[in-house]
């Protein structure tokens, strides 16, 4: 009968030797109080920097012209918000509603078409091999790095030659192309869409357009929502292009129209009309982010590949 060798104090079972010490989860790690306090202070400063102007805008939009400069600028007085909103839509025969409609055309139409083009171009760059693919990708990346302001004057000169200046197309057409959107869609398609899933669809006899619309497009949805929001906000806040292209008040977006009101204070347009109009301009952005943020989902391909 054999006996087990004596166990020395230094001998450790093999399983225990191979077992690595567990790392403490980050939530259980102790952070010095000074570091936590500094982090809260920095976050508080950034929060105030972001929220104080919004608070001032909301408070000021509720005041009448008489209370605007005679009361505390950071607190409410007589609540006149509904009256101010009514006056905004009645100013200059309802020009604010026309500006709002123009903004919807430029922003929603431009962002939607731009997102669709970015989805198709990004999918092609990310999942297909073709001659010149790398050259096209580098050109798109270079376009992302170039500020959009530099394209305003060349676009004006080009549109003036084809009689598109002072038309809806002069603002809408440049909004249909987003190099950043194509770059983001291409990167996302490369990493998120499995090649095995596409090959399985091809084996089943699906055509390439059907594969894109039924497989590629749904998987790219989170990236496309991001592209849409970025383009929507970029068009909404674009001031230089419509100022340069348009000289007709009925074609202007809200960003230009409110600045025109600010410059016409001496012509009888109250200052609180500009402030209330600015508040109304922010509301669609908040609604867009609130509605579309639920589409930012991950792991859309979970279970797609067996």
Secondary structure in CASP SS format (residue, H / E / C, confidence):
PFRMAT SS
TARGET T0000
AUTHOR 0000-0000-0000
METHOD secondary structure of the structure
MODEL  1
X C 1.00
X C 1.00
X C 1.00
X C 1.00
X C 1.00
X C 1.00
X C 1.00
X C 1.00
X C 1.00
X C 1.00
X C 1.00
X C 1.00
X C 1.00
X H 1.00
X H 1.00
X H 1.00
X H 1.00
X H 1.00
X C 1.00
X C 1.00
X C 1.00
X C 1.00
X C 1.00
X C 1.00
X C 1.00
X C 1.00
X C 1.00
X C 1.00
X C 1.00
X C 1.00
X C 1.00
X C 1.00
X H 1.00
X H 1.00
X H 1.00
X H 1.00
X H 1.00
X H 1.00
X H 1.00
X H 1.00
X H 1.00
X H 1.00
X H 1.00
X H 1.00
X H 1.00
X H 1.00
X H 1.00
X H 1.00
X H 1.00
X H 1.00
X H 1.00
X H 1.00
X H 1.00
X H 1.00
X H 1.00
X H 1.00
X H 1.00
X H 1.00
X H 1.00
X H 1.00
X H 1.00
X C 1.00
X C 1.00
X C 1.00
X C 1.00
X C 1.00
X C 1.00
X C 1.00
X C 1.00
X C 1.00
X C 1.00
X C 1.00
X C 1.00
X C 1.00
X C 1.00
X C 1.00
X C 1.00
X C 1.00
X C 1.00
X C 1.00
X H 1.00
X H 1.00
X H 1.00
X H 1.00
X H 1.00
X H 1.00
X H 1.00
X H 1.00
X H 1.00
X H 1.00
X H 1.00
X H 1.00
X H 1.00
X C 1.00
X H 1.00
X H 1.00
X H 1.00
X H 1.00
X H 1.00
X H 1.00
X H 1.00
X H 1.00
X H 1.00
X H 1.00
X H 1.00
X H 1.00
X H 1.00
X H 1.00
X H 1.00
X H 1.00
X H 1.00
X H 1.00
X H 1.00
X H 1.00
X H 1.00
X H 1.00
X H 1.00
X H 1.00
X H 1.00
X H 1.00
X H 1.00
X H 1.00
X H 1.00
X H 1.00
X H 1.00
X H 1.00
X H 1.00
X C 1.00
X C 1.00
X C 1.00
X C 1.00
X C 1.00
X H 1.00
X H 1.00
X H 1.00
X H 1.00
X H 1.00
X H 1.00
X H 1.00
X H 1.00
X H 1.00
X H 1.00
X H 1.00
X H 1.00
X H 1.00
X C 1.00
X C 1.00
X C 1.00
X C 1.00
X H 1.00
X H 1.00
X H 1.00
X H 1.00
X H 1.00
X H 1.00
X H 1.00
X H 1.00
X H 1.00
X H 1.00
X H 1.00
X H 1.00
X C 1.00
X C 1.00
X C 1.00
X C 1.00
X C 1.00
X C 1.00
X H 1.00
X H 1.00
X H 1.00
X H 1.00
X H 1.00
X H 1.00
X H 1.00
X H 1.00
X H 1.00
X C 1.00
X C 1.00
X H 1.00
X H 1.00
X H 1.00
X H 1.00
X H 1.00
X H 1.00
X H 1.00
X H 1.00
X H 1.00
X H 1.00
X H 1.00
X H 1.00
X H 1.00
X H 1.00
X C 1.00
X C 1.00
X H 1.00
X H 1.00
X H 1.00
X H 1.00
X H 1.00
X H 1.00
X H 1.00
X H 1.00
X H 1.00
X C 1.00
X C 1.00
X C 1.00
X C 1.00
X H 1.00
X H 1.00
X H 1.00
X H 1.00
X H 1.00
X H 1.00
X H 1.00
X H 1.00
X H 1.00
X H 1.00
X H 1.00
X H 1.00
X C 1.00
X H 1.00
X H 1.00
X H 1.00
X H 1.00
X H 1.00
X H 1.00
X H 1.00
X H 1.00
X H 1.00
X H 1.00
X H 1.00
X H 1.00
X H 1.00
X H 1.00
X H 1.00
X H 1.00
X C 1.00
X C 1.00
X C 1.00
X H 1.00
X H 1.00
X H 1.00
X H 1.00
X H 1.00
X H 1.00
X C 1.00
X C 1.00
X C 1.00
X H 1.00
X H 1.00
X H 1.00
X C 1.00
X C 1.00
X H 1.00
X H 1.00
X H 1.00
X H 1.00
X H 1.00
X H 1.00
X H 1.00
X H 1.00
X H 1.00
X H 1.00
X C 1.00
X H 1.00
X H 1.00
X H 1.00
X C 1.00
X C 1.00
X C 1.00
X H 1.00
X H 1.00
X H 1.00
X H 1.00
X H 1.00
X H 1.00
X H 1.00
X H 1.00
X H 1.00
X H 1.00
X H 1.00
X H 1.00
X H 1.00
X H 1.00
X H 1.00
X H 1.00
X H 1.00
X H 1.00
X H 1.00
X H 1.00
X H 1.00
X H 1.00
X H 1.00
X H 1.00
X H 1.00
X C 1.00
X C 1.00
X C 1.00
X C 1.00
X C 1.00
X C 1.00
X C 1.00
X C 1.00
X C 1.00
X C 1.00
X C 1.00
END
